[in-house]
């Protein structure tokens, strides 16, 4: 069973330690893919070449860039 993040519950997504300009592109991709489950979210961010650390709270998500992946 696919468990999606509930957009009604998530009021914001915060990004940390990403280069300028990348956040907008990742945010657009997330919006286009919503609803999305946690593994898909991780895969999506990795497809941009970044290793994410995701903290989930009641009404928001924090996505931190742990490192840039070498392609």
C-alpha positions in Angstrom: 0.0 0.0 0.0 1.4 3.4 -1.0 1.3 5.9 1.9 1.4 9.5 0.7 2.3 12.5 2.6 -1.0 14.3 3.2 -0.7 17.7 1.6 -3.5 19.0 3.8 -1.4 18.3 6.9 1.9 19.7 5.4 1.8 23.5 5.5 5.4 24.1 4.4 8.6 22.5 3.3 11.9 24.0 4.5 15.2 23.5 2.7 18.6 23.7 4.3 22.2 23.7 2.8 21.2 23.7 -0.8 22.8 25.9 -3.4 20.9 29.0 -4.6 18.5 28.2 -7.5 18.4 24.4 -6.8 15.6 24.8 -4.2 13.2 26.3 -6.7 13.8 23.5 -9.2 13.4 20.8 -6.5 10.2 22.5 -5.1 8.7 22.6 -8.6 9.4 18.9 -9.0 7.9 18.1 -5.6 4.8 20.1 -6.5 4.4 18.3 -9.8 4.8 14.9 -8.2 2.4 15.6 -5.2 1.1 13.4 -3.6 4.4 11.7 -3.0 5.6 9.1 -0.5 8.8 9.4 1.5 10.9 7.1 -0.7 9.8 8.9 -3.9 10.7 12.2 -2.3 14.2 11.0 -1.4 14.6 9.6 -5.0 13.4 12.8 -6.5 16.0 14.9 -4.5 18.7 12.4 -5.3 17.9 12.7 -9.0 19.0 16.4 -8.7 22.4 15.1 -7.4 21.9 15.7 -3.6 21.7 13.4 -0.7 18.8 14.5 1.5 18.2 14.2 5.2 14.5 14.6 5.8 12.9 15.5 9.2 9.1 15.2 9.3 7.0 17.1 11.8 3.3 17.4 12.3 2.7 20.1 9.7 6.0 20.7 7.9 9.0 18.9 6.5 12.7 20.0 6.7 14.9 18.8 3.9 18.6 19.2 4.5 21.3 18.6 1.9 23.9 16.3 3.5 26.2 16.3 0.4 26.3 16.7 -3.3 26.4 13.3 -5.0 29.0 12.8 -7.7 27.5 11.7 -11.0 
